[in-house]
Amino acid sequence: AVVMDEELERQDLQLKLEKTFDALPHDYQLVLRLKYLDDKSVQEISEELTRTFKSTESLLFRARRAFIEVYTSLT
């Protein structure tokens, strides 16, 4: 029963993360994907998006904050 509960919790979390991600603007999705799924540095992301380092940092900051707001609103 514990294994099933853990699997259901994992599936719930996965669904919630997907819903949160889908609710974000495209540029936020992109920068979060590059940072956390593709494991790129801010410098690498800024080069890929042809933005300044500072602009990329700011975008990442706003994207994280938006992600947290959406995620917590789903609970």
mmJSON file of the N, C-alpha and C atoms, coordinates in Angstrom:
{"data_MODEL":{"atom_site":{
"group_PDB":["ATOM","ATOM","ATOM","ATOM","ATOM","ATOM","ATOM","ATOM","ATOM","ATOM","ATOM","ATOM","ATOM","ATOM","ATOM","ATOM","ATOM","ATOM","ATOM","ATOM","ATOM","ATOM","ATOM","ATOM","ATOM","ATOM","ATOM","ATOM","ATOM","ATOM","ATOM","ATOM","ATOM","ATOM","ATOM","ATOM","ATOM","ATOM","ATOM","ATOM","ATOM","ATOM","ATOM","ATOM","ATOM","ATOM","ATOM","ATOM","ATOM","ATOM","ATOM","ATOM","ATOM","ATOM","ATOM","ATOM","ATOM","ATOM","ATOM","ATOM","ATOM","ATOM","ATOM","ATOM","ATOM","ATOM","ATOM","ATOM","ATOM","ATOM","ATOM","ATOM","ATOM","ATOM","ATOM","ATOM","ATOM","ATOM","ATOM","ATOM","ATOM","ATOM","ATOM","ATOM","ATOM","ATOM","ATOM","ATOM","ATOM","ATOM","ATOM","ATOM","ATOM","ATOM","ATOM","ATOM","ATOM","ATOM","ATOM","ATOM","ATOM","ATOM","ATOM","ATOM","ATOM","ATOM","ATOM","ATOM","ATOM","ATOM","ATOM","ATOM","ATOM","ATOM","ATOM","ATOM","ATOM","ATOM","ATOM","ATOM","ATOM","ATOM","ATOM","ATOM","ATOM","ATOM","ATOM","ATOM","ATOM","ATOM","ATOM","ATOM","ATOM","ATOM","ATOM","ATOM","ATOM","ATOM","ATOM","ATOM","ATOM","ATOM","ATOM","ATOM","ATOM","ATOM","ATOM","ATOM","ATOM","ATOM","ATOM","ATOM","ATOM","ATOM","ATOM","ATOM","ATOM","ATOM","ATOM","ATOM","ATOM","ATOM","ATOM","ATOM","ATOM","ATOM","ATOM","ATOM","ATOM","ATOM","ATOM","ATOM","ATOM","ATOM","ATOM","ATOM","ATOM","ATOM","ATOM","ATOM","ATOM","ATOM","ATOM","ATOM","ATOM","ATOM","ATOM","ATOM","ATOM","ATOM","ATOM","ATOM","ATOM","ATOM","ATOM","ATOM","ATOM","ATOM","ATOM","ATOM","ATOM","ATOM","ATOM","ATOM","ATOM","ATOM","ATOM","ATOM","ATOM","ATOM","ATOM","ATOM","ATOM","ATOM","ATOM","ATOM","ATOM","ATOM","ATOM","ATOM","ATOM","ATOM","ATOM","ATOM","ATOM"],
"id":[1,2,3,4,5,6,7,8,9,10,11,12,13,14,15,16,17,18,19,20,21,22,23,24,25,26,27,28,29,30,31,32,33,34,35,36,37,38,39,40,41,42,43,44,45,46,47,48,49,50,51,52,53,54,55,56,57,58,59,60,61,62,63,64,65,66,67,68,69,70,71,72,73,74,75,76,77,78,79,80,81,82,83,84,85,86,87,88,89,90,91,92,93,94,95,96,97,98,99,100,101,102,103,104,105,106,107,108,109,110,111,112,113,114,115,116,117,118,119,120,121,122,123,124,125,126,127,128,129,130,131,132,133,134,135,136,137,138,139,140,141,142,143,144,145,146,147,148,149,150,151,152,153,154,155,156,157,158,159,160,161,162,163,164,165,166,167,168,169,170,171,172,173,174,175,176,177,178,179,180,181,182,183,184,185,186,187,188,189,190,191,192,193,194,195,196,197,198,199,200,201,202,203,204,205,206,207,208,209,210,211,212,213,214,215,216,217,218,219,220,221,222,223,224,225],
"type_symbol":["N","C","C","N","C","C","N","C","C","N","C","C","N","C","C","N","C","C","N","C","C","N","C","C","N","C","C","N","C","C","N","C","C","N","C","C","N","C","C","N","C","C","N","C","C","N","C","C","N","C","C","N","C","C","N","C","C","N","C","C","N","C","C","N","C","C","N","C","C","N","C","C","N","C","C","N","C","C","N","C","C","N","C","C","N","C","C","N","C","C","N","C","C","N","C","C","N","C","C","N","C","C","N","C","C","N","C","C","N","C","C","N","C","C","N","C","C","N","C","C","N","C","C","N","C","C","N","C","C","N","C","C","N","C","C","N","C","C","N","C","C","N","C","C","N","C","C","N","C","C","N","C","C","N","C","C","N","C","C","N","C","C","N","C","C","N","C","C","N","C","C","N","C","C","N","C","C","N","C","C","N","C","C","N","C","C","N","C","C","N","C","C","N","C","C","N","C","C","N","C","C","N","C","C","N","C","C","N","C","C","N","C","C","N","C","C","N","C","C","N","C","C","N","C","C"],
"label_atom_id":["N","CA","C","N","CA","C","N","CA","C","N","CA","C","N","CA","C","N","CA","C","N","CA","C","N","CA","C","N","CA","C","N","CA","C","N","CA","C","N","CA","C","N","CA","C","N","CA","C","N","CA","C","N","CA","C","N","CA","C","N","CA","C","N","CA","C","N","CA","C","N","CA","C","N","CA","C","N","CA","C","N","CA","C","N","CA","C","N","CA","C","N","CA","C","N","CA","C","N","CA","C","N","CA","C","N","CA","C","N","CA","C","N","CA","C","N","CA","C","N","CA","C","N","CA","C","N","CA","C","N","CA","C","N","CA","C","N","CA","C","N","CA","C","N","CA","C","N","CA","C","N","CA","C","N","CA","C","N","CA","C","N","CA","C","N","CA","C","N","CA","C","N","CA","C","N","CA","C","N","CA","C","N","CA","C","N","CA","C","N","CA","C","N","CA","C","N","CA","C","N","CA","C","N","CA","C","N","CA","C","N","CA","C","N","CA","C","N","CA","C","N","CA","C","N","CA","C","N","CA","C","N","CA","C","N","CA","C","N","CA","C","N","CA","C","N","CA","C","N","CA","C","N","CA","C","N","CA","C","N","CA","C"],
"label_alt_id":[null,null,null,null,null,null,null,null,null,null,null,null,null,null,null,null,null,null,null,null,null,null,null,null,null,null,null,null,null,null,null,null,null,null,null,null,null,null,null,null,null,null,null,null,null,null,null,null,null,null,null,null,null,null,null,null,null,null,null,null,null,null,null,null,null,null,null,null,null,null,null,null,null,null,null,null,null,null,null,null,null,null,null,null,null,null,null,null,null,null,null,null,null,null,null,null,null,null,null,null,null,null,null,null,null,null,null,null,null,null,null,null,null,null,null,null,null,null,null,null,null,null,null,null,null,null,null,null,null,null,null,null,null,null,null,null,null,null,null,null,null,null,null,null,null,null,null,null,null,null,null,null,null,null,null,null,null,null,null,null,null,null,null,null,null,null,null,null,null,null,null,null,null,null,null,null,null,null,null,null,null,null,null,null,null,null,null,null,null,null,null,null,null,null,null,null,null,null,null,null,null,null,null,null,null,null,null,null,null,null,null,null,null,null,null,null,null,null,null,null,null,null,null,null,null],
"label_comp_id":["ALA","ALA","ALA","VAL","VAL","VAL","VAL","VAL","VAL","MET","MET","MET","ASP","ASP","ASP","GLU","GLU","GLU","GLU","GLU","GLU","LEU","LEU","LEU","GLU","GLU","GLU","ARG","ARG","ARG","GLN","GLN","GLN","ASP","ASP","ASP","LEU","LEU","LEU","GLN","GLN","GLN","LEU","LEU","LEU","LYS","LYS","LYS","LEU","LEU","LEU","GLU","GLU","GLU","LYS","LYS","LYS","THR","THR","THR","PHE","PHE","PHE","ASP","ASP","ASP","ALA","ALA","ALA","LEU","LEU","LEU","PRO","PRO","PRO","HIS","HIS","HIS","ASP","ASP","ASP","TYR","TYR","TYR","GLN","GLN","GLN","LEU","LEU","LEU","VAL","VAL","VAL","LEU","LEU","LEU","ARG","ARG","ARG","LEU","LEU","LEU","LYS","LYS","LYS","TYR","TYR","TYR","LEU","LEU","LEU","ASP","ASP","ASP","ASP","ASP","ASP","LYS","LYS","LYS","SER","SER","SER","VAL","VAL","VAL","GLN","GLN","GLN","GLU","GLU","GLU","ILE","ILE","ILE","SER","SER","SER","GLU","GLU","GLU","GLU","GLU","GLU","LEU","LEU","LEU","THR","THR","THR","ARG","ARG","ARG","THR","THR","THR","PHE","PHE","PHE","LYS","LYS","LYS","SER","SER","SER","THR","THR","THR","GLU","GLU","GLU","SER","SER","SER","LEU","LEU","LEU","LEU","LEU","LEU","PHE","PHE","PHE","ARG","ARG","ARG","ALA","ALA","ALA","ARG","ARG","ARG","ARG","ARG","ARG","ALA","ALA","ALA","PHE","PHE","PHE","ILE","ILE","ILE","GLU","GLU","GLU","VAL","VAL","VAL","TYR","TYR","TYR","THR","THR","THR","SER","SER","SER","LEU","LEU","LEU","THR","THR","THR"],
"label_asym_id":["A","A","A","A","A","A","A","A","A","A","A","A","A","A","A","A","A","A","A","A","A","A","A","A","A","A","A","A","A","A","A","A","A","A","A","A","A","A","A","A","A","A","A","A","A","A","A","A","A","A","A","A","A","A","A","A","A","A","A","A","A","A","A","A","A","A","A","A","A","A","A","A","A","A","A","A","A","A","A","A","A","A","A","A","A","A","A","A","A","A","A","A","A","A","A","A","A","A","A","A","A","A","A","A","A","A","A","A","A","A","A","A","A","A","A","A","A","A","A","A","A","A","A","A","A","A","A","A","A","A","A","A","A","A","A","A","A","A","A","A","A","A","A","A","A","A","A","A","A","A","A","A","A","A","A","A","A","A","A","A","A","A","A","A","A","A","A","A","A","A","A","A","A","A","A","A","A","A","A","A","A","A","A","A","A","A","A","A","A","A","A","A","A","A","A","A","A","A","A","A","A","A","A","A","A","A","A","A","A","A","A","A","A","A","A","A","A","A","A","A","A","A","A","A","A"],
"label_entity_id":["1","1","1","1","1","1","1","1","1","1","1","1","1","1","1","1","1","1","1","1","1","1","1","1","1","1","1","1","1","1","1","1","1","1","1","1","1","1","1","1","1","1","1","1","1","1","1","1","1","1","1","1","1","1","1","1","1","1","1","1","1","1","1","1","1","1","1","1","1","1","1","1","1","1","1","1","1","1","1","1","1","1","1","1","1","1","1","1","1","1","1","1","1","1","1","1","1","1","1","1","1","1","1","1","1","1","1","1","1","1","1","1","1","1","1","1","1","1","1","1","1","1","1","1","1","1","1","1","1","1","1","1","1","1","1","1","1","1","1","1","1","1","1","1","1","1","1","1","1","1","1","1","1","1","1","1","1","1","1","1","1","1","1","1","1","1","1","1","1","1","1","1","1","1","1","1","1","1","1","1","1","1","1","1","1","1","1","1","1","1","1","1","1","1","1","1","1","1","1","1","1","1","1","1","1","1","1","1","1","1","1","1","1","1","1","1","1","1","1","1","1","1","1","1","1"],
"label_seq_id":[1,1,1,2,2,2,3,3,3,4,4,4,5,5,5,6,6,6,7,7,7,8,8,8,9,9,9,10,10,10,11,11,11,12,12,12,13,13,13,14,14,14,15,15,15,16,16,16,17,17,17,18,18,18,19,19,19,20,20,20,21,21,21,22,22,22,23,23,23,24,24,24,25,25,25,26,26,26,27,27,27,28,28,28,29,29,29,30,30,30,31,31,31,32,32,32,33,33,33,34,34,34,35,35,35,36,36,36,37,37,37,38,38,38,39,39,39,40,40,40,41,41,41,42,42,42,43,43,43,44,44,44,45,45,45,46,46,46,47,47,47,48,48,48,49,49,49,50,50,50,51,51,51,52,52,52,53,53,53,54,54,54,55,55,55,56,56,56,57,57,57,58,58,58,59,59,59,60,60,60,61,61,61,62,62,62,63,63,63,64,64,64,65,65,65,66,66,66,67,67,67,68,68,68,69,69,69,70,70,70,71,71,71,72,72,72,73,73,73,74,74,74,75,75,75],
"pdbx_PDB_ins_code":[null,null,null,null,null,null,null,null,null,null,null,null,null,null,null,null,null,null,null,null,null,null,null,null,null,null,null,null,null,null,null,null,null,null,null,null,null,null,null,null,null,null,null,null,null,null,null,null,null,null,null,null,null,null,null,null,null,null,null,null,null,null,null,null,null,null,null,null,null,null,null,null,null,null,null,null,null,null,null,null,null,null,null,null,null,null,null,null,null,null,null,null,null,null,null,null,null,null,null,null,null,null,null,null,null,null,null,null,null,null,null,null,null,null,null,null,null,null,null,null,null,null,null,null,null,null,null,null,null,null,null,null,null,null,null,null,null,null,null,null,null,null,null,null,null,null,null,null,null,null,null,null,null,null,null,null,null,null,null,null,null,null,null,null,null,null,null,null,null,null,null,null,null,null,null,null,null,null,null,null,null,null,null,null,null,null,null,null,null,null,null,null,null,null,null,null,null,null,null,null,null,null,null,null,null,null,null,null,null,null,null,null,null,null,null,null,null,null,null,null,null,null,null,null,null],
"Cartn_x":[0.836,0.0,0.872,1.988,2.871,3.436,3.823,4.381,3.342,2.105,1.046,0.804,0.797,0.624,1.742,2.965,4.104,3.989,3.557,3.396,2.298,1.197,0.117,0.593,1.342,1.884,2.833,3.657,4.59,3.818,2.769,1.952,1.244,0.732,0.094,1.075,2.277,3.298,3.648,3.818,4.143,3.058,1.817,0.692,0.663,0.897,0.891,2.029,3.192,4.321,4.014,3.403,3.049,2.022,1.007,-0.021,0.603,1.503,2.168,2.961,3.728,4.575,3.725,2.629,1.755,1.106,0.936,0.287,1.244,2.533,3.523,3.663,4.053,4.352,5.491,5.505,6.484,7.933,8.288,9.684,10.077,9.12,9.404,9.612,8.746,8.892,10.26,10.631,11.895,13.091,13.146,14.306,14.377,13.24,13.24,13.658,13.206,13.584,15.095,15.628,17.066,17.878,17.422,18.171,18.059,16.832,16.635,16.516,16.066,15.974,17.212,17.706,18.902,20.18,20.032,21.157,22.189,21.691,22.599,22.846,24.006,24.341,23.618,23.532,22.908,23.663,24.979,25.784,25.409,25.299,24.925,23.527,22.615,21.246,21.232,21.971,21.993,22.531,23.532,24.078,23.05,22.38,21.395,20.203,19.807,18.651,19.048,20.324,20.89,20.381,20.547,20.208,21.467,21.46,22.587,22.489,23.6,23.638,22.634,22.656,21.776,20.307,19.986,18.62,18.164,19.049,18.731,18.526,19.37,19.213,17.858,17.487,16.202,15.036,15.139,14.102,13.949,15.05,15.037,14.412,14.753,14.197,12.671,12.202,10.755,10.064,10.714,10.142,10.006,11.022,10.953,9.817,9.721,8.691,7.302,7.117,5.833,5.508,6.533,6.333,5.819,6.449,6.05,4.625,4.281,2.924,1.887,2.125,1.166,1.103,2.256,2.32,1.531,1.745,1.056,-0.429,-0.835,-2.259,-2.997,-2.265,-2.867,-3.089,-2.587,-2.728,-4.065],
"Cartn_y":[-1.205,0.0,1.258,1.2,2.362,2.691,1.666,1.876,2.532,2.078,2.675,4.125,4.409,5.787,6.68,6.178,6.958,7.207,6.205,6.347,7.363,7.324,8.297,9.711,9.856,11.168,11.673,10.783,11.166,11.611,10.867,11.231,12.566,12.792,14.067,15.22,15.025,16.056,16.334,15.277,15.422,16.225,15.896,16.593,18.062,18.312,19.689,20.509,19.89,20.584,20.895,19.95,20.168,21.282,21.273,22.319,23.686,23.721,24.976,25.476,24.592,24.945,25.473,24.774,25.16,26.527,26.924,28.206,29.395,29.12,30.196,30.718,31.988,32.516,31.713,31.692,30.885,31.197,32.483,32.806,32.304,32.273,31.725,30.212,29.55,28.103,27.784,28.535,28.299,28.455,29.564,29.814,28.803,28.405,27.394,26.031,25.704,24.423,24.37,25.461,25.495,25.387,26.062,26.084,24.756,24.272,23.143,21.785,21.742,20.442,20.183,21.23,21.074,21.382,21.867,22.125,23.099,24.159,25.155,26.285,26.902,28.05,29.288,30.318,31.572,32.129,32.006,32.478,31.739,30.425,29.634,30.011,30.201,30.573,31.944,32.887,34.235,34.207,33.393,33.266,32.631,31.598,30.902,31.803,32.643,33.513,34.89,35.075,36.361,37.52,37.339,38.358,38.643,39.762,40.028,39.088,38.924,38.088,38.61,39.936,40.553,40.378,40.545,40.368,38.924,37.993,36.57,36.251,36.811,36.631,37.149,38.322,38.924,38.072,37.584,36.728,35.462,34.871,33.659,33.935,35.065,35.451,35.585,36.29,36.483,35.157,34.315,33.007,32.124,32.129,31.341,31.837,33.161,33.757,33.413,33.508,33.177,31.695,30.845,29.403,29.13,29.733,29.532,30.022,31.189,31.726,30.782,30.32,29.412,28.092,27.544,26.251,26.295,27.358,27.448,27.707,28.33,28.57,27.265,26.249,24.965,24.051,24.427,23.544,23.715],
"Cartn_z":[0.0,0.0,0.0,0.724,0.786,-0.592,-1.335,-2.672,-3.578,-3.502,-4.315,-3.927,-2.614,-2.146,-2.662,-2.607,-3.096,-4.593,-5.328,-6.774,-7.089,-6.364,-6.569,-6.239,-5.158,-4.796,-5.883,-6.416,-7.469,-8.711,-9.056,-10.216,-9.997,-8.775,-8.437,-8.598,-8.072,-8.169,-9.622,-10.403,-11.831,-12.544,-12.283,-12.908,-12.493,-11.222,-10.706,-11.322,-11.464,-12.093,-13.558,-14.257,-15.665,-15.803,-14.937,-14.97,-14.697,-13.722,-13.38,-14.571,-15.155,-16.3,-17.455,-17.75,-18.865,-18.655,-17.407,-17.103,-17.254,-17.366,-17.452,-18.884,-19.021,-20.358,-21.001,-22.317,-23.059,-22.663,-22.537,-22.216,-20.829,-19.889,-18.557,-18.657,-19.419,-19.609,-20.195,-21.199,-21.898,-20.971,-20.242,-19.392,-18.242,-17.696,-16.626,-17.164,-18.367,-18.983,-19.227,-19.777,-20.056,-18.764,-17.718,-16.453,-15.696,-15.522,-14.617,-15.291,-16.515,-17.195,-18.037,-18.711,-19.536,-18.768,-17.527,-16.617,-17.209,-17.843,-18.43,-17.444,-17.574,-16.731,-17.254,-16.427,-16.849,-18.061,-18.05,-19.182,-20.468,-20.391,-21.571,-22.071,-21.137,-21.505,-22.175,-21.615,-22.189,-23.625,-23.861,-25.217,-26.157,-25.675,-26.508,-26.844,-25.891,-26.1,-26.64,-26.869,-27.302,-26.444,-25.141,-24.154,-23.35,-22.633,-21.749,-20.548,-19.865,-18.667,-17.642,-17.417,-16.421,-16.8,-18.065,-18.547,-18.335,-18.578,-18.401,-16.931,-16.081,-14.627,-14.16,-14.654,-14.28,-14.766,-16.0,-16.556,-15.718,-15.346,-14.527,-13.164,-12.575,-11.283,-11.38,-12.414,-12.589,-12.893,-13.676,-14.014,-12.781,-11.936,-10.686,-9.803,-9.663,-8.808,-9.354,-10.657,-11.281,-11.088,-11.232,-11.046,-9.638,-8.647,-7.245,-7.019,-7.576,-7.413,-8.001,-9.205,-9.859,-9.1,-8.742,-8.052,-6.745,-5.946,-4.656,-4.831,-5.924,-6.158,-6.502,-6.914,-7.274,-6.078,-4.912,-3.747,-3.051],
"occupancy":[1.0,1.0,1.0,1.0,1.0,1.0,1.0,1.0,1.0,1.0,1.0,1.0,1.0,1.0,1.0,1.0,1.0,1.0,1.0,1.0,1.0,1.0,1.0,1.0,1.0,1.0,1.0,1.0,1.0,1.0,1.0,1.0,1.0,1.0,1.0,1.0,1.0,1.0,1.0,1.0,1.0,1.0,1.0,1.0,1.0,1.0,1.0,1.0,1.0,1.0,1.0,1.0,1.0,1.0,1.0,1.0,1.0,1.0,1.0,1.0,1.0,1.0,1.0,1.0,1.0,1.0,1.0,1.0,1.0,1.0,1.0,1.0,1.0,1.0,1.0,1.0,1.0,1.0,1.0,1.0,1.0,1.0,1.0,1.0,1.0,1.0,1.0,1.0,1.0,1.0,1.0,1.0,1.0,1.0,1.0,1.0,1.0,1.0,1.0,1.0,1.0,1.0,1.0,1.0,1.0,1.0,1.0,1.0,1.0,1.0,1.0,1.0,1.0,1.0,1.0,1.0,1.0,1.0,1.0,1.0,1.0,1.0,1.0,1.0,1.0,1.0,1.0,1.0,1.0,1.0,1.0,1.0,1.0,1.0,1.0,1.0,1.0,1.0,1.0,1.0,1.0,1.0,1.0,1.0,1.0,1.0,1.0,1.0,1.0,1.0,1.0,1.0,1.0,1.0,1.0,1.0,1.0,1.0,1.0,1.0,1.0,1.0,1.0,1.0,1.0,1.0,1.0,1.0,1.0,1.0,1.0,1.0,1.0,1.0,1.0,1.0,1.0,1.0,1.0,1.0,1.0,1.0,1.0,1.0,1.0,1.0,1.0,1.0,1.0,1.0,1.0,1.0,1.0,1.0,1.0,1.0,1.0,1.0,1.0,1.0,1.0,1.0,1.0,1.0,1.0,1.0,1.0,1.0,1.0,1.0,1.0,1.0,1.0,1.0,1.0,1.0,1.0,1.0,1.0,1.0,1.0,1.0,1.0,1.0,1.0],
"B_iso_or_equiv":[0.0,0.0,0.0,0.0,0.0,0.0,0.0,0.0,0.0,0.0,0.0,0.0,0.0,0.0,0.0,0.0,0.0,0.0,0.0,0.0,0.0,0.0,0.0,0.0,0.0,0.0,0.0,0.0,0.0,0.0,0.0,0.0,0.0,0.0,0.0,0.0,0.0,0.0,0.0,0.0,0.0,0.0,0.0,0.0,0.0,0.0,0.0,0.0,0.0,0.0,0.0,0.0,0.0,0.0,0.0,0.0,0.0,0.0,0.0,0.0,0.0,0.0,0.0,0.0,0.0,0.0,0.0,0.0,0.0,0.0,0.0,0.0,0.0,0.0,0.0,0.0,0.0,0.0,0.0,0.0,0.0,0.0,0.0,0.0,0.0,0.0,0.0,0.0,0.0,0.0,0.0,0.0,0.0,0.0,0.0,0.0,0.0,0.0,0.0,0.0,0.0,0.0,0.0,0.0,0.0,0.0,0.0,0.0,0.0,0.0,0.0,0.0,0.0,0.0,0.0,0.0,0.0,0.0,0.0,0.0,0.0,0.0,0.0,0.0,0.0,0.0,0.0,0.0,0.0,0.0,0.0,0.0,0.0,0.0,0.0,0.0,0.0,0.0,0.0,0.0,0.0,0.0,0.0,0.0,0.0,0.0,0.0,0.0,0.0,0.0,0.0,0.0,0.0,0.0,0.0,0.0,0.0,0.0,0.0,0.0,0.0,0.0,0.0,0.0,0.0,0.0,0.0,0.0,0.0,0.0,0.0,0.0,0.0,0.0,0.0,0.0,0.0,0.0,0.0,0.0,0.0,0.0,0.0,0.0,0.0,0.0,0.0,0.0,0.0,0.0,0.0,0.0,0.0,0.0,0.0,0.0,0.0,0.0,0.0,0.0,0.0,0.0,0.0,0.0,0.0,0.0,0.0,0.0,0.0,0.0,0.0,0.0,0.0,0.0,0.0,0.0,0.0,0.0,0.0,0.0,0.0,0.0,0.0,0.0,0.0],
"pdbx_formal_charge":[null,null,null,null,null,null,null,null,null,null,null,null,null,null,null,null,null,null,null,null,null,null,null,null,null,null,null,null,null,null,null,null,null,null,null,null,null,null,null,null,null,null,null,null,null,null,null,null,null,null,null,null,null,null,null,null,null,null,null,null,null,null,null,null,null,null,null,null,null,null,null,null,null,null,null,null,null,null,null,null,null,null,null,null,null,null,null,null,null,null,null,null,null,null,null,null,null,null,null,null,null,null,null,null,null,null,null,null,null,null,null,null,null,null,null,null,null,null,null,null,null,null,null,null,null,null,null,null,null,null,null,null,null,null,null,null,null,null,null,null,null,null,null,null,null,null,null,null,null,null,null,null,null,null,null,null,null,null,null,null,null,null,null,null,null,null,null,null,null,null,null,null,null,null,null,null,null,null,null,null,null,null,null,null,null,null,null,null,null,null,null,null,null,null,null,null,null,null,null,null,null,null,null,null,null,null,null,null,null,null,null,null,null,null,null,null,null,null,null,null,null,null,null,null,null],
"auth_seq_id":[1,1,1,2,2,2,3,3,3,4,4,4,5,5,5,6,6,6,7,7,7,8,8,8,9,9,9,10,10,10,11,11,11,12,12,12,13,13,13,14,14,14,15,15,15,16,16,16,17,17,17,18,18,18,19,19,19,20,20,20,21,21,21,22,22,22,23,23,23,24,24,24,25,25,25,26,26,26,27,27,27,28,28,28,29,29,29,30,30,30,31,31,31,32,32,32,33,33,33,34,34,34,35,35,35,36,36,36,37,37,37,38,38,38,39,39,39,40,40,40,41,41,41,42,42,42,43,43,43,44,44,44,45,45,45,46,46,46,47,47,47,48,48,48,49,49,49,50,50,50,51,51,51,52,52,52,53,53,53,54,54,54,55,55,55,56,56,56,57,57,57,58,58,58,59,59,59,60,60,60,61,61,61,62,62,62,63,63,63,64,64,64,65,65,65,66,66,66,67,67,67,68,68,68,69,69,69,70,70,70,71,71,71,72,72,72,73,73,73,74,74,74,75,75,75],
"auth_comp_id":["ALA","ALA","ALA","VAL","VAL","VAL","VAL","VAL","VAL","MET","MET","MET","ASP","ASP","ASP","GLU","GLU","GLU","GLU","GLU","GLU","LEU","LEU","LEU","GLU","GLU","GLU","ARG","ARG","ARG","GLN","GLN","GLN","ASP","ASP","ASP","LEU","LEU","LEU","GLN","GLN","GLN","LEU","LEU","LEU","LYS","LYS","LYS","LEU","LEU","LEU","GLU","GLU","GLU","LYS","LYS","LYS","THR","THR","THR","PHE","PHE","PHE","ASP","ASP","ASP","ALA","ALA","ALA","LEU","LEU","LEU","PRO","PRO","PRO","HIS","HIS","HIS","ASP","ASP","ASP","TYR","TYR","TYR","GLN","GLN","GLN","LEU","LEU","LEU","VAL","VAL","VAL","LEU","LEU","LEU","ARG","ARG","ARG","LEU","LEU","LEU","LYS","LYS","LYS","TYR","TYR","TYR","LEU","LEU","LEU","ASP","ASP","ASP","ASP","ASP","ASP","LYS","LYS","LYS","SER","SER","SER","VAL","VAL","VAL","GLN","GLN","GLN","GLU","GLU","GLU","ILE","ILE","ILE","SER","SER","SER","GLU","GLU","GLU","GLU","GLU","GLU","LEU","LEU","LEU","THR","THR","THR","ARG","ARG","ARG","THR","THR","THR","PHE","PHE","PHE","LYS","LYS","LYS","SER","SER","SER","THR","THR","THR","GLU","GLU","GLU","SER","SER","SER","LEU","LEU","LEU","LEU","LEU","LEU","PHE","PHE","PHE","ARG","ARG","ARG","ALA","ALA","ALA","ARG","ARG","ARG","ARG","ARG","ARG","ALA","ALA","ALA","PHE","PHE","PHE","ILE","ILE","ILE","GLU","GLU","GLU","VAL","VAL","VAL","TYR","TYR","TYR","THR","THR","THR","SER","SER","SER","LEU","LEU","LEU","THR","THR","THR"],
"auth_asym_id":["A","A","A","A","A","A","A","A","A","A","A","A","A","A","A","A","A","A","A","A","A","A","A","A","A","A","A","A","A","A","A","A","A","A","A","A","A","A","A","A","A","A","A","A","A","A","A","A","A","A","A","A","A","A","A","A","A","A","A","A","A","A","A","A","A","A","A","A","A","A","A","A","A","A","A","A","A","A","A","A","A","A","A","A","A","A","A","A","A","A","A","A","A","A","A","A","A","A","A","A","A","A","A","A","A","A","A","A","A","A","A","A","A","A","A","A","A","A","A","A","A","A","A","A","A","A","A","A","A","A","A","A","A","A","A","A","A","A","A","A","A","A","A","A","A","A","A","A","A","A","A","A","A","A","A","A","A","A","A","A","A","A","A","A","A","A","A","A","A","A","A","A","A","A","A","A","A","A","A","A","A","A","A","A","A","A","A","A","A","A","A","A","A","A","A","A","A","A","A","A","A","A","A","A","A","A","A","A","A","A","A","A","A","A","A","A","A","A","A","A","A","A","A","A","A"],
"auth_atom_id":["N","CA","C","N","CA","C","N","CA","C","N","CA","C","N","CA","C","N","CA","C","N","CA","C","N","CA","C","N","CA","C","N","CA","C","N","CA","C","N","CA","C","N","CA","C","N","CA","C","N","CA","C","N","CA","C","N","CA","C","N","CA","C","N","CA","C","N","CA","C","N","CA","C","N","CA","C","N","CA","C","N","CA","C","N","CA","C","N","CA","C","N","CA","C","N","CA","C","N","CA","C","N","CA","C","N","CA","C","N","CA","C","N","CA","C","N","CA","C","N","CA","C","N","CA","C","N","CA","C","N","CA","C","N","CA","C","N","CA","C","N","CA","C","N","CA","C","N","CA","C","N","CA","C","N","CA","C","N","CA","C","N","CA","C","N","CA","C","N","CA","C","N","CA","C","N","CA","C","N","CA","C","N","CA","C","N","CA","C","N","CA","C","N","CA","C","N","CA","C","N","CA","C","N","CA","C","N","CA","C","N","CA","C","N","CA","C","N","CA","C","N","CA","C","N","CA","C","N","CA","C","N","CA","C","N","CA","C","N","CA","C","N","CA","C","N","CA","C","N","CA","C","N","CA","C","N","CA","C","N","CA","C"],
"pdbx_PDB_model_num":[1,1,1,1,1,1,1,1,1,1,1,1,1,1,1,1,1,1,1,1,1,1,1,1,1,1,1,1,1,1,1,1,1,1,1,1,1,1,1,1,1,1,1,1,1,1,1,1,1,1,1,1,1,1,1,1,1,1,1,1,1,1,1,1,1,1,1,1,1,1,1,1,1,1,1,1,1,1,1,1,1,1,1,1,1,1,1,1,1,1,1,1,1,1,1,1,1,1,1,1,1,1,1,1,1,1,1,1,1,1,1,1,1,1,1,1,1,1,1,1,1,1,1,1,1,1,1,1,1,1,1,1,1,1,1,1,1,1,1,1,1,1,1,1,1,1,1,1,1,1,1,1,1,1,1,1,1,1,1,1,1,1,1,1,1,1,1,1,1,1,1,1,1,1,1,1,1,1,1,1,1,1,1,1,1,1,1,1,1,1,1,1,1,1,1,1,1,1,1,1,1,1,1,1,1,1,1,1,1,1,1,1,1,1,1,1,1,1,1,1,1,1,1,1,1]
}}}
